[in-house]
Amino acid sequence: MLNVNDALRLPETLAAHFIPQFNIENMRVTQGFDDAPVEQKLIDIPIGKFSKTSFFRVHPDGEYTFQCWLLDLKETNETFLITQEINQLIPGLARLVRLYLATDREGNLRLVPLTLPGTNGQSNRWHVSLQHCLQLAMQKWIRIQANQPAGSYNTWEAPKLQDQPKWPTESMSELVKIGARDKIIAAADHPVIRRLLGEDII
């Protein structure tokens, strides 16, 4: 009587073809496998604030700030970094900001923009409130939430969080370049600028 196991067993010639011969020790995972020479590369750093549920810190070193012009397009939810020369072509449409390097509890980086006072020196209540929040975040883990009736941000601290954030080694200029990526406008013939100037784009 034919044994079921024998019926299911591959002939030796077929087994040799389908089952490769190798040293099983090559499959053993050693205890130090986490020490493989792998380095994480930064490929994206969003520009904007963290969500209202995220605790974050801000880099305390003034070298990790970057003053620039940002052009926000609400209709496409895009933010562009533009040069001073481009800003002069579209007066009143961009805002002067100072970018702060920040990180959340999971190590996700962001470039948080703080809008600076205009040429008249007047400060917006929201911007003043955000500045105070960013200064506090240089020392403590906090999260913020907009208080619309008050026109400012509510702040919550996390006193039990005492660990220090891990910051990247790249310079602020390098980080801004990563964050802006393809959202940098340095030429007047850029499609966005031509559209804002009322020029036909073919």
Backbone hydrogen bonds, N-H to C=O, Kabsch-Sander energy under -0.5 kcal/mol:
donor,donor_aa,acceptor,acceptor_aa,energy
7,A,3,N,-2.0
8,L,4,V,-1.7
9,R,5,N,-1.0
15,A,11,P,-2.9
16,A,12,E,-2.1
17,H,13,T,-1.1
18,F,14,L,-2.6
19,I,15,A,-2.6
22,F,20,P,-0.6
24,I,22,F,-0.7
26,N,23,N,-2.1
27,M,24,I,-1.7
28,R,25,E,-1.3
30,T,28,R,-0.6
33,F,30,T,-1.2
35,D,32,G,-1.8
36,A,33,F,-1.1
38,V,36,A,-2.4
43,I,41,K,-0.5
48,G,46,P,-0.6
48,G,111,L,-1.9
54,S,51,S,-1.5
56,F,142,I,-2.8
57,R,103,T,-2.5
58,V,137,A,-1.9
59,H,101,L,-2.8
64,Y,61,D,-2.2
65,T,62,G,-0.7
66,F,99,L,-1.5
68,C,97,V,-2.2
69,W,82,I,-0.8
70,L,95,R,-2.6
71,L,80,F,-3.0
72,D,70,L,-0.6
73,L,71,L,-0.5
73,L,78,E,-3.2
74,K,72,D,-0.7
76,T,73,L,-0.7
77,N,73,L,-1.0
78,E,73,L,-1.7
80,F,71,L,-2.7
81,L,183,K,-3.0
82,I,69,W,-2.0
82,I,80,F,-0.6
83,T,185,I,-1.3
87,N,83,T,-2.2
88,Q,84,Q,-1.5
89,L,85,E,-0.7
89,L,86,I,-1.0
90,I,86,I,-1.0
90,I,87,N,-0.5
93,L,90,I,-1.9
94,A,90,I,-0.6
95,R,70,L,-2.6
97,V,68,C,-3.0
97,V,95,R,-0.5
98,R,114,L,-2.0
99,L,66,F,-3.2
100,Y,112,V,-2.2
101,L,64,Y,-1.5
102,A,110,R,-2.6
103,T,57,R,-2.1
104,D,108,N,-1.6
105,R,55,F,-0.8
107,G,104,D,-1.6
110,R,102,A,-2.3
111,L,46,P,-2.6
112,V,100,Y,-2.7
112,V,110,R,-0.7
114,L,98,R,-1.9
115,T,113,P,-0.6
116,L,96,L,-2.9
118,G,122,Q,-1.1
121,G,118,G,-2.0
128,V,124,N,-2.3
129,S,125,R,-2.2
130,L,126,W,-2.4
131,Q,127,H,-2.2
132,H,128,V,-1.8
133,C,129,S,-1.9
134,L,130,L,-2.6
135,Q,131,Q,-2.1
136,L,132,H,-2.0
137,A,133,C,-2.2
138,M,134,L,-0.5
138,M,135,Q,-0.7
139,Q,136,L,-1.8
140,K,136,L,-1.9
142,I,56,F,-1.9
142,I,140,K,-0.5
143,R,156,W,-1.9
145,Q,154,N,-2.0
147,N,152,S,-3.3
148,Q,146,A,-0.7
151,G,147,N,-1.7
152,S,147,N,-1.5
154,N,145,Q,-3.2
156,W,143,R,-2.6
158,A,141,W,-1.8
161,L,158,A,-1.8
162,Q,160,K,-1.0
167,W,165,P,-0.6
175,L,171,S,-2.1
176,V,172,M,-2.6
177,K,173,S,-2.0
178,I,174,E,-1.8
179,G,175,L,-2.5
180,A,176,V,-2.9
181,R,177,K,-2.2
183,K,180,A,-3.0
185,I,81,L,-2.8
186,A,184,I,-0.6
190,H,187,A,-1.4
194,R,190,H,-2.6
195,R,191,P,-2.1
196,L,192,V,-2.0
197,L,193,I,-1.6
198,G,195,R,-1.2
199,E,194,R,-2.8
202,I,200,D,-0.6
